[in-house]
């Protein structure tokens, strides 16, 4: 089967690429197709993240590891598209180049039969130009600042007398 994806840059302008790729391809193959479609060289760190209907970031799939991870990690080259995408699970977030944080919304738009004579992956549609720099991101710290302003911050707490806080300084 052929998976048809719409890939949208996280920006106010419409920067879109529609890509079709075989369902037994890996997330690394999709990464390469997206990087090429947007004009990246594909050598920067990147990750896919499972997403729900509201685009909340979930489980991560890495392009490559940075060292000795004891935990089980999901690798792009070991994950086929049909194992993470289906008619029920259609969305992932793709982040390319963690220094610049190019962020894309990737959505499975259709599942179709392969066309005879067509090479895959295939860039079907392109709209908009990639800006010179990625759109600015608003991080969670801003939400925390808003919380402090709304609810009053606790900067007036002092820790001069630890007896007031039921704290055992020799806990270990």
KAPEKA-V67522 format. One record per backbone hydrogen bond with DSSP energy under -0.5 kcal/mol. CO is the residue of the C=O (numbers start at 0). NH is the residue of the N-H. Records with the same first field share a line. If there is no record, write none. Layout:
CO = NH + NH
This chain:
0 = 22
1 = 111
2 = 4 + 20
3 = 108 + 109
4 = 6 + 18
5 = 7 + 106
6 = 16
7 = 104
8 = 10
12 = 14
13 = 15
14 = 8
15 = 126
16 = 6 + 18
17 = 123 + 124
18 = 4
19 = 120 + 121
20 = 2
21 = 24
22 = 81
24 = 80
25 = 29
26 = 30
27 = 31
28 = 32
29 = 33
30 = 34
31 = 35
32 = 36
33 = 37
34 = 38 + 39
35 = 38
44 = 96
45 = 62
46 = 94
47 = 60
48 = 92
49 = 57
51 = 54
55 = 51
58 = 49
59 = 73
60 = 47
61 = 75
66 = 68
67 = 69
72 = 74
73 = 61
74 = 77
75 = 26 + 27 + 78
77 = 79
78 = 26
79 = 82 + 83
80 = 83 + 84
87 = 89
88 = 85
89 = 107
90 = 50
91 = 105
92 = 48
93 = 103
94 = 46
95 = 101
96 = 99 + 100 + 101
100 = 102
101 = 95
102 = 9
103 = 93 + 105
104 = 7 + 106
105 = 91
106 = 5 + 108
109 = 3
111 = 1
114 = 117
121 = 19 + 123
124 = 17
126 = 15
136 = 138
138 = 141 + 142
139 = 143
140 = 144
141 = 145
142 = 146
143 = 147
144 = 148
145 = 149
146 = 150
147 = 151
153 = 156
159 = 161
160 = 163
161 = 164 + 166
162 = 165
166 = 168
167 = 170
